Structure formats: C-alpha cells, structure tokens
Amino acid sequence: MQLFSLNLKSIARSEDFMTGALTAQSKMREVLSEEEMTEKVLRGVTDNGYPFEVAIVKSLPERTEELQVGLYEIVVTVYWTQGGKAKTVTLRTQKLVPKQV
C-alpha cells in the first residue's frame, strides 16, 4: 500500500510539473509571436490558474547599436504550489528583432 501511495504522489507531482512546463512554453510562444518587442515585465494568471511573469529586456545593447537588429532576452516563469511548497518553471530565450527606422 505504501508503494502504491508513493506512486500516486509521484504521478501527481510530475503532472503538476508537466502542466507548469507546458504553460510556460505556451506563454513563451505567445510572446515570441509578437511582431514588436519592447522592454517590459508582465504578470498575470493563465486560464488554467497558474501565475506567471514575463520579463523582456534588451540584451547586449552596446554590441547591437550599430546593427539593424536588436537582441532581446525573454524570461518566462510560471508558479504553483505543490504539497505546501512553492514551485516554478523558468524558460529563457533570445530574439532578434528588426529595429524601427
């Protein structure tokens, strides 16, 4: 019985983690699909109840100032509570965006 109970707990934990990771991935795709990129921090709650934070900042502005593109770092973090403990999933990427002339 103890092994069965432990298995159920493990399954629930992995399900929460997968849902958090898929939620972060979905939010990242949403941000990456935006045509215009500006520095900002967004906070909210997804439709499935997961709080999130999106931070978009210019990356290496001194190295791209002479180029026709800007480089932005995007960080998406999704939060949830599991067994009374705070859990997070964080995804990071960068995106090149043409500069407005």
DSSP file (Angstrom, degrees, kcal/mol; ACC not computed):
  #  RESIDUE AA STRUCTURE BP1 BP2  ACC     N-H-->O    O-->H-N    N-H-->O    O-->H-N    TCO  KAPPA ALPHA  PHI   PSI    X-CA   Y-CA   Z-CA
    1    1 A M     >        0   0    0      0, 0.0     4,-2.5     0, 0.0     5,-0.2   0.000 360.0 360.0 360.0 -37.3    0.0    0.0    0.0
    2    2 A Q  H  >  +     0   0    0      1,-0.2     4,-2.7     2,-0.2     5,-0.2   0.910 360.0  49.5 -65.2 -40.3    2.8    2.4    0.8
    3    3 A L  H  > S+     0   0    0      2,-0.2     4,-2.4     1,-0.2    -1,-0.2   0.903 110.9  50.2 -64.1 -39.9    4.4    1.9   -2.7
    4    4 A F  H  > S+     0   0    0      2,-0.2     4,-2.1     1,-0.2    -2,-0.2   0.921 112.0  47.5 -62.5 -44.6    1.0    2.5   -4.3
    5    5 A S  H  X S+     0   0    0     -4,-2.5     4,-2.0     2,-0.2    -2,-0.2   0.904 111.9  49.9 -63.2 -42.5    0.6    5.7   -2.3
    6    6 A L  H  X S+     0   0    0     -4,-2.7     4,-2.2     1,-0.2    -1,-0.2   0.891 109.1  52.6 -64.2 -39.3    4.1    6.8   -3.1
    7    7 A N  H  X S+     0   0    0     -4,-2.4     4,-2.4     2,-0.2    -2,-0.2   0.910 107.8  50.9 -61.5 -43.5    3.4    6.1   -6.8
    8    8 A L  H  X S+     0   0    0     -4,-2.1     4,-2.3     1,-0.2    -1,-0.2   0.900 110.3  49.4 -62.0 -41.3    0.3    8.3   -6.8
    9    9 A K  H  X S+     0   0    0     -4,-2.0     4,-2.4     2,-0.2    -1,-0.2   0.910 111.1  49.8 -64.2 -42.0    2.1   11.2   -5.2
   10   10 A S  H  X S+     0   0    0     -4,-2.2     4,-2.5     1,-0.2    -2,-0.2   0.904 110.5  49.8 -63.8 -41.4    4.9   10.9   -7.8
   11   11 A I  H  X S+     0   0    0     -4,-2.4     4,-2.2     2,-0.2    -1,-0.2   0.917 110.9  49.4 -63.2 -43.5    2.4   10.9  -10.6
   12   12 A A  H  X S+     0   0    0     -4,-2.3     4,-2.3     2,-0.2    -2,-0.2   0.910 111.9  49.1 -63.1 -42.0    0.6   14.0   -9.2
   13   13 A R  H  X S+     0   0    0     -4,-2.4     4,-2.4     1,-0.2    -2,-0.2   0.924 112.3  46.6 -63.7 -44.7    3.9   15.8   -8.8
   14   14 A S  H  X S+     0   0    0     -4,-2.5     4,-2.6     1,-0.2    -1,-0.2   0.863 110.7  53.5 -68.0 -33.1    5.0   15.0  -12.4
   15   15 A E  H  X S+     0   0    0     -4,-2.2     4,-2.5    -5,-0.2    -1,-0.2   0.921 109.6  47.9 -65.1 -43.5    1.6   16.0  -13.7
   16   16 A D  H  X S+     0   0    0     -4,-2.3     4,-2.5     2,-0.2    -2,-0.2   0.918 113.2  48.3 -61.8 -43.3    1.9   19.4  -11.9
   17   17 A F  H  X S+     0   0    0     -4,-2.4     4,-2.8     2,-0.2    -2,-0.2   0.927 111.9  48.7 -64.0 -44.7    5.4   19.9  -13.3
   18   18 A M  H  X S+     0   0    0     -4,-2.6     4,-2.8     2,-0.2     5,-0.2   0.909 111.9  49.3 -62.2 -41.8    4.3   19.0  -16.8
   19   19 A T  H  X S+     0   0    0     -4,-2.5     4,-2.2     2,-0.2    -1,-0.2   0.917 112.7  48.0 -63.4 -42.6    1.3   21.4  -16.7
   20   20 A G  H  X S+     0   0    0     -4,-2.5     4,-2.3     2,-0.2    -2,-0.2   0.911 113.4  47.5 -62.5 -43.2    3.6   24.1  -15.4
   21   21 A A  H  X S+     0   0    0     -4,-2.8     4,-2.4     2,-0.2    -2,-0.2   0.906 113.1  47.5 -66.4 -42.2    6.2   23.5  -18.1
   22   22 A L  H  X S+     0   0    0     -4,-2.8     4,-2.3     2,-0.2    -1,-0.2   0.870 111.3  52.0 -66.5 -35.9    3.5   23.4  -20.9
   23   23 A T  H  X S+     0   0    0     -4,-2.2     4,-2.2    -5,-0.2    -2,-0.2   0.919 111.0  47.0 -65.1 -43.8    2.0   26.6  -19.5
   24   24 A A  H  X S+     0   0    0     -4,-2.3     4,-2.3     2,-0.2    -2,-0.2   0.903 112.1  50.7 -63.9 -41.6    5.4   28.3  -19.6
   25   25 A Q  H  X S+     0   0    0     -4,-2.4     4,-2.4     2,-0.2    -2,-0.2   0.900 110.3  49.5 -63.0 -41.5    6.0   27.0  -23.1
   26   26 A S  H  X S+     0   0    0     -4,-2.3     4,-2.0     2,-0.2    -2,-0.2   0.914 111.6  48.1 -63.9 -43.6    2.7   28.3  -24.3
   27   27 A K  H  X S+     0   0    0     -4,-2.2     4,-2.1     2,-0.2    -2,-0.2   0.880 110.7  52.3 -65.6 -37.5    3.3   31.7  -22.8
   28   28 A M  H  X S+     0   0    0     -4,-2.3     4,-2.8     2,-0.2    -2,-0.2   0.923 108.5  49.8 -64.7 -44.2    6.8   31.8  -24.4
   29   29 A R  H  X S+     0   0    0     -4,-2.4     4,-1.5     1,-0.2    -1,-0.2   0.895 109.2  53.3 -60.2 -39.3    5.3   31.0  -27.8
   30   30 A E  H  < S+     0   0    0     -4,-2.0     4,-0.4     2,-0.2    -1,-0.2   0.925 112.0  43.9 -61.2 -45.6    2.7   33.8  -27.3
   31   31 A V  H >< S+     0   0    0     -4,-2.1     3,-1.3     1,-0.2    -2,-0.2   0.911 112.0  52.6 -67.3 -42.7    5.5   36.4  -26.5
   32   32 A L  H 3< S+     0   0    0     -4,-2.8    -1,-0.2     1,-0.3    -2,-0.2   0.756 101.4  61.3 -66.5 -23.9    7.7   35.2  -29.4
   33   33 A S  T 3< S+     0   0    0     -4,-1.5    -1,-0.3    -5,-0.2    -2,-0.2   0.631  79.1 107.6 -78.5 -12.4    4.9   35.6  -31.9
   34   34 A E    <   -     0   0    0     -3,-1.3    -3,-0.0    -4,-0.4    -4,-0.0  -0.461  62.7-149.5 -67.5 134.8    4.6   39.3  -31.2
   35   35 A E  S    S+     0   0    0     -2,-0.2     2,-0.4    62,-0.0    -1,-0.1   0.931  81.2  51.6 -70.6 -46.9    5.9   41.4  -34.1
   36   36 A E  S    S-     0   0    0     61,-0.1     2,-0.5     2,-0.0    -1,-0.0  -0.738  71.2-160.0 -96.3 141.2    7.1   44.3  -31.9
   37   37 A M        +     0   0    0     -2,-0.4     2,-0.3    58,-0.0    60,-0.0  -0.980  15.5 167.6-122.8 127.8    9.3   43.8  -29.0
   38   38 A T        -     0   0    0     -2,-0.5     2,-0.3    20,-0.0    18,-0.1  -0.961  44.1 -94.1-134.1 154.4    9.7   46.3  -26.1
   39   39 A E        +     0   0    0     -2,-0.3     2,-0.3    16,-0.1    18,-0.2  -0.505  67.1 130.0 -67.6 130.1   11.3   46.1  -22.7
   40   40 A K  E     -A   56   0A   0     16,-1.7    16,-3.1    -2,-0.3     2,-0.4  -0.982  50.3-130.0-170.0 164.8    8.6   45.2  -20.2
   41   41 A V  E     -A   55   0A   0     -2,-0.3     2,-0.4    14,-0.2    14,-0.2  -0.998  24.6-169.7-126.5 126.0    7.5   43.0  -17.3
   42   42 A L  E     -A   54   0A   0     12,-3.0    12,-2.8    -2,-0.4     2,-0.4  -0.935   3.6-175.4-116.6 138.4    4.1   41.3  -17.4
   43   43 A R  E     +A   53   0A   0     -2,-0.4     2,-0.3    10,-0.2    10,-0.2  -0.978  23.5 117.2-129.9 147.1    2.4   39.5  -14.5
   44   44 A G  E     -A   52   0A   0      8,-1.8     8,-2.7    -2,-0.4     2,-0.4  -0.965  54.7 -88.2-176.9-168.2   -0.8   37.6  -14.6
   45   45 A V  E     -A   51   0A   0     -2,-0.3    -2,-0.0     6,-0.3     8,-0.0  -0.997  36.7-128.9-129.2 132.3   -2.7   34.3  -14.2
   46   46 A T    >   -     0   0    0      4,-2.5     3,-2.0    -2,-0.4   -23,-0.0  -0.204  32.4-100.2 -73.5 169.5   -3.2   31.9  -17.0
   47   47 A D  T 3  S+     0   0    0      1,-0.3    -1,-0.1     2,-0.1    -2,-0.0   0.798 124.7  54.9 -60.2 -29.0   -6.6   30.4  -17.9
   48   48 A N  T 3  S-     0   0    0      2,-0.1    -1,-0.3   -25,-0.0    -2,-0.1   0.278 124.6-101.7 -92.2  13.0   -5.7   27.2  -16.1
   49   49 A G  S <  S+     0   0    0     -3,-2.0    -2,-0.1     1,-0.2    -1,-0.0   0.577  74.7 137.4  88.8  11.4   -4.9   29.2  -12.9
   50   50 A Y        -     0   0    0     30,-0.1    -4,-2.5    28,-0.0    -1,-0.2  -0.817  49.6-133.4 -93.9 121.6   -1.0   29.3  -13.0
   51   51 A P  E     -A   45   0A   0      0, 0.0    28,-2.7     0, 0.0     2,-0.3  -0.436  32.7-176.9 -65.8 146.4    0.5   32.7  -12.0
   52   52 A F  E     -AB  44  78A   0     -8,-2.7    -8,-1.8    26,-0.2     2,-0.3  -0.948  22.5-156.1-142.8 162.9    3.2   33.8  -14.4
   53   53 A E  E     -AB  43  77A   0     24,-2.3    24,-2.7    -2,-0.3     2,-0.5  -0.989   6.5-166.2-139.9 134.2    5.8   36.5  -15.0
   54   54 A V  E     -AB  42  76A   0    -12,-2.8   -12,-3.0    -2,-0.3     2,-0.5  -0.987   5.4-171.7-120.3 125.3    7.3   37.5  -18.4
   55   55 A A  E     -AB  41  75A   0     20,-2.6    20,-2.5    -2,-0.5     2,-0.5  -0.977   2.2-174.5-119.5 127.4   10.3   39.8  -18.5
   56   56 A I  E     +AB  40  74A   0    -16,-3.1   -16,-1.7    -2,-0.5     2,-0.3  -0.981  13.8 165.7-121.8 120.4   11.6   41.2  -21.8
   57   57 A V  E     - B   0  73A   0     16,-2.2    16,-3.2    -2,-0.5     2,-0.2  -0.964  41.9-101.3-134.1 150.5   14.9   43.2  -21.7
   58   58 A K  E     - B   0  72A   0     -2,-0.3     2,-0.5    14,-0.2    14,-0.3  -0.486  38.2-148.2 -66.9 137.4   17.4   44.4  -24.3
   59   59 A S        -     0   0    0     12,-3.6    12,-0.4     1,-0.2     5,-0.1  -0.940  68.1 -11.0-113.8 131.0   20.4   42.1  -24.4
   60   60 A L    >>  +     0   0    0     -2,-0.5     3,-1.2     1,-0.1     4,-1.0   0.902  69.8 171.9  52.2  51.8   23.8   43.4  -25.3
   61   61 A P  H 3> S+     0   0    0      0, 0.0     4,-0.9     0, 0.0     3,-0.4   0.839  74.2  58.8 -61.3 -31.4   22.7   46.8  -26.5
   62   62 A E  H 34 S+     0   0    0      1,-0.2     4,-0.2     2,-0.2    -2,-0.1   0.769 108.1  46.0 -68.6 -23.8   26.3   48.1  -26.8
   63   63 A R  H <4 S+     0   0    0     -3,-1.2    -1,-0.2     1,-0.1     3,-0.1   0.611 118.1  40.8 -93.3 -13.3   27.0   45.3  -29.3
   64   64 A T  H >< S+     0   0    0     -4,-1.0     3,-1.3    -3,-0.4     5,-0.3   0.399  82.2  98.7-112.9   1.9   23.9   45.8  -31.4
   65   65 A E  T 3< S+     0   0    0     -4,-0.9    -1,-0.1     1,-0.3    -2,-0.1   0.816  88.9  44.5 -63.4 -29.2   23.7   49.6  -31.5
   66   66 A E  T 3  S+     0   0    0     -4,-0.2    -1,-0.3    -3,-0.1     2,-0.1   0.501 102.4  86.8 -89.9  -5.4   25.3   49.7  -35.0
   67   67 A L  S <  S-     0   0    0     -3,-1.3    -3,-0.1     2,-0.2    -4,-0.0  -0.466  82.5-124.0 -92.3 165.6   23.3   46.8  -36.3
   68   68 A Q  S    S+     0   0    0     -2,-0.1    31,-2.6    30,-0.1     2,-0.3   0.301  92.3  63.7 -90.3   9.1   19.8   46.9  -37.9
   69   69 A V  E     - C   0  98A   0     29,-0.3     2,-0.3    -5,-0.3    -2,-0.2  -0.936  69.4-143.9-130.0 154.8   18.5   44.4  -35.4
   70   70 A G  E     - C   0  97A   0     27,-3.2    27,-2.8    -2,-0.3     2,-0.5  -0.892  13.9-138.2-113.9 150.0   18.0   44.5  -31.6
   71   71 A L  E     - C   0  96A   0    -12,-0.4   -12,-3.6    -2,-0.3     2,-0.4  -0.934  20.4-172.1-111.1 126.8   18.5   41.5  -29.4
   72   72 A Y  E     -BC  58  95A   0     23,-2.4    23,-2.3    -2,-0.5     2,-0.5  -0.939  16.1-143.8-119.6 139.6   16.0   40.8  -26.6
   73   73 A E  E     -BC  57  94A   0    -16,-3.2   -16,-2.2    -2,-0.4     2,-0.5  -0.877  17.1-161.8 -98.7 133.7   16.2   38.3  -23.8
   74   74 A I  E     -BC  56  93A   0     19,-3.0    19,-2.0    -2,-0.5     2,-0.5  -0.969   7.4-174.6-119.9 126.8   12.8   36.8  -22.8
   75   75 A V  E     -BC  55  92A   0    -20,-2.5   -20,-2.6    -2,-0.5     2,-0.5  -0.984   1.2-172.4-124.3 122.4   12.3   35.1  -19.4
   76   76 A V  E     -BC  54  91A   0     15,-2.7    15,-2.9    -2,-0.5     2,-0.4  -0.965   4.0-176.1-115.5 125.8    9.0   33.3  -18.7
   77   77 A T  E     -BC  53  90A   0    -24,-2.7   -24,-2.3    -2,-0.5     2,-0.4  -0.987   6.0-165.8-124.2 132.0    8.4   32.0  -15.1
   78   78 A V  E     -BC  52  89A   0     11,-2.5    11,-1.9    -2,-0.4     2,-0.3  -0.947  10.6-159.1-116.7 137.1    5.3   30.0  -14.1
   79   79 A Y  E     + C   0  88A   0    -28,-2.7     2,-0.3    -2,-0.4     9,-0.2  -0.832  18.8 153.4-117.3 150.9    4.5   29.5  -10.4
   80   80 A W  E     - C   0  87A   0      7,-2.0     7,-3.3    -2,-0.3     2,-0.4  -0.961  36.2-116.0-161.8 168.5    2.4   27.0   -8.5
   81   81 A T  E     + C   0  86A   0     -2,-0.3     2,-0.4     5,-0.2     5,-0.2  -0.930  27.3 179.5-113.2 135.6    2.2   25.4   -5.0
   82   82 A Q  E >  S- C   0  85A   0      3,-2.9     3,-1.5    -2,-0.4    -2,-0.0  -0.963  71.8 -13.6-139.3 118.5    2.7   21.7   -4.5
   83   83 A G  T 3  S-     0   0    0     -2,-0.4     3,-0.1     1,-0.3    -1,-0.1   0.844 128.3 -54.5  60.8  33.8    2.5   20.0   -1.1
   84   84 A G  T 3  S+     0   0    0      1,-0.2     2,-0.4     0, 0.0    -1,-0.3   0.486 117.4 111.3  79.7   2.7    2.7   23.4    0.6
   85   85 A K  E <  S-C   82   0A   0     -3,-1.5    -3,-2.9     0, 0.0     2,-0.3  -0.893  70.9-117.8-113.9 141.3    5.9   24.3   -1.3
   86   86 A A  E     -C   81   0A   0     -2,-0.4     2,-0.3    -5,-0.2    -5,-0.2  -0.580  34.7-172.0 -74.6 133.0    6.3   26.9   -3.9
   87   87 A K  E     -C   80   0A   0     -7,-3.3    -7,-2.0    -2,-0.3     2,-0.3  -0.913   4.0-175.1-125.0 152.1    7.4   25.5   -7.3
   88   88 A T  E     -C   79   0A   0     -2,-0.3     2,-0.4    -9,-0.2    -9,-0.2  -0.981  18.2-157.5-144.0 156.0    8.5   27.3  -10.5
   89   89 A V  E     -C   78   0A   0    -11,-1.9   -11,-2.5    -2,-0.3     2,-0.4  -0.995  17.9-167.5-129.0 130.5    9.4   26.6  -14.1
   90   90 A T  E     -C   77   0A   0     -2,-0.4     2,-0.4   -13,-0.2   -13,-0.2  -0.977   5.0-171.4-123.5 130.6   11.6   29.2  -15.9
   91   91 A L  E     -C   76   0A   0    -15,-2.9   -15,-2.7    -2,-0.4     2,-0.4  -0.948   6.0-170.2-117.1 140.5   12.2   29.3  -19.6
   92   92 A R  E     +C   75   0A   0     -2,-0.4     2,-0.3   -17,-0.2   -17,-0.2  -0.978  15.3 147.7-130.5 143.0   14.7   31.7  -21.2
   93   93 A T  E     -C   74   0A   0    -19,-2.0   -19,-3.0    -2,-0.4     2,-0.3  -0.950  32.1-126.8-156.7 176.2   15.4   32.6  -24.9
   94   94 A Q  E     -C   73   0A   0     -2,-0.3     2,-0.4   -21,-0.2   -21,-0.2  -0.946  15.8-161.3-130.3 154.4   16.6   35.4  -27.0
   95   95 A K  E     -C   72   0A   0    -23,-2.3   -23,-2.4    -2,-0.3     2,-0.5  -0.998  13.5-140.3-139.8 133.0   15.0   37.0  -30.1
   96   96 A L  E     -C   71   0A   0     -2,-0.4   -25,-0.2   -25,-0.2    -2,-0.0  -0.793  25.7-174.4 -88.3 131.6   16.4   39.2  -32.9
   97   97 A V  E     -C   70   0A   0    -27,-2.8   -27,-3.2    -2,-0.5   -61,-0.1  -0.993  28.7-111.8-130.6 132.5   14.0   42.0  -33.9
   98   98 A P  E     -C   69   0A   0      0, 0.0   -29,-0.3     0, 0.0     2,-0.2  -0.369  39.3-116.1 -59.9 138.9   14.5   44.5  -36.8
   99   99 A K        -     0   0    0    -31,-2.6     2,-0.3     1,-0.1   -31,-0.0  -0.512  25.8-111.9 -76.7 145.2   15.0   48.0  -35.4
  100  100 A Q              0   0    0     -2,-0.2    -1,-0.1     1,-0.1   -31,-0.0  -0.619 360.0 360.0 -75.1 132.1   12.3   50.6  -36.2
  101  101 A V              0   0    0     -2,-0.3    -1,-0.1    -3,-0.0    -2,-0.0   0.413 360.0 360.0 -97.9 360.0   13.8   53.2  -38.6
